[in-house]
């Protein structure tokens, strides 16, 4: 991936005006729309499911980057593929048969990615790096927006960038958690090329300006 991709997370959007918020960040230059699906089991929060993804697909002009933080991804990825996910991220910690699930996503024509939590070592991904398009590094413990960036994430991003150079040069690293104009250049310098930002964009006084500031800060570091 050349340059920096900005993926606003609708977890921090106003769900009473979700369509308007998505249109706002799209007009501000969002590259993809990040959709956090949480089940209240794998993470301590409950958010949305396939009907909302399907509704977003009807109106979004950018690809839907759907992140499944759920325990039953092996059984339910089809729901989100049918709903219109363009990219689908599953968690290494939650899939019984990770390689199989990645193959299902690819076969359906979507882009597969795998996420790892802060306590998960990068080595668990080595055997699937050649089968996926991106890795999502969680730089906070997943479940809630607005958390502080975990510093150890920088070393994980660097390690994954090195592994990708060996195993899959086309793979890119995405990072999610505590991303703002201060942390963006640091993760970009470490090797991340896709930045998920929620509260730093949607809770800003001017979301469009916040998105552009994050992009500029990240691009200044690469």
C-alpha positions, 0 to 999 in steps of 0.5 A, spaced: 500 500 500 502 506 497 501 512 502 496 512 508 489 509 509 484 512 513 479 508 516 474 512 520 470 507 525 463 508 526 463 505 533 464 513 535 459 515 530 452 518 532 448 512 531 442 516 531 445 520 524 449 514 522 448 515 515 450 523 515 456 521 519 458 516 514 457 521 508 461 526 512 467 522 513 467 520 506 466 527 503 473 528 508 477 523 504 476 517 508 478 511 504 474 505 507 469 505 513 471 501 519 465 497 522 466 494 529 462 488 530 462 486 538 458 480 541 458 481 548 462 475 549 469 475 545 469 483 548 465 486 553 461 490 549 455 489 544 454 493 538 451 491 531 450 485 526 449 484 519 442 488 518 446 494 519 452 492 515 447 491 509 444 498 510 451 501 510 452 498 504 446 501 500 449 508 501 456 508 503 461 510 497 467 507 500 469 500 502 466 497 508 472 494 512 468 490 517 472 487 524 469 481 527 470 481 535 466 475 536 466 468 538 463 464 532 466 467 526 467 460 524 460 459 523 458 466 521 462 470 516 457 468 511 452 473 514 457 479 513 459 477 506 452 476 504 451 483 508 456 486 503 463 487 507 468 488 502 474 487 507 473 482 513 477 481 519 477 475 524 481 475 530 486 469 531 484 468 538 477 467 536 477 462 530 477 455 531 480 454 524 483 460 522 486 458 515 479 455 513 475 462 515 480 466 511 479 461 505 472 462 506 472 470 505 477 470 499 473 465 496 467 469 497 471 475 493 472 479 499 479 481 502 481 477 508 484 480 514 486 477 521 487 481 528 491 480 534 489 483 541 495 486 545 497 480 549 497 476 542 504 475 539 505 476 532 508 469 531 501 466 531 500 469 524 506 467 520 503 461 517 497 465 514 501 471 512 501 468 505 493 467 505 491 474 507 491 481 505 492 485 512 493 484 519 490 489 524 494 490 530 489 492 536 493 497 540 488 497 545 484 492 549 478 491 544 471 493 546 470 500 547 473 507 544 477 512 547 482 508 550 489 510 551 494 507 546 499 501 548 506 503 547 508 496 546 504 496 539 509 499 536 514 493 536 509 489 534 507 493 528 515 493 526 515 486 527 509 484 522 512 489 517 519 485 517 515 478 517 510 481 511 517 483 507 519 476 508 512 472 507 508 477 503 510 483 501 503 485 498 500 485 506 499 491 509 499 493 517 492 496 520 492 499 527 486 500 531 486 504 538 488 510 541 490 513 534 490 521 533 494 526 530 499 524 535 500 517 535 499 517 527 506 518 525 509 514 530 505 508 528 506 510 520 514 510 522 513 503 525 510 500 518 502 501 519 499 503 513 492 503 515 489 507 521 483 506 524 480 512 528 474 513 532 473 518 537 479 522 534 474 523 528 467 523 530 468 526 537 472 532 534 469 539 533 470 538 526 471 531 524 473 532 517 479 537 519 480 531 524 481 526 519 485 530 514 490 532 520 491 525 522 492 523 515 497 529 514 501 527 521 501 520 518 504 521 511 509 526 514 512 520 517 513 515 511 
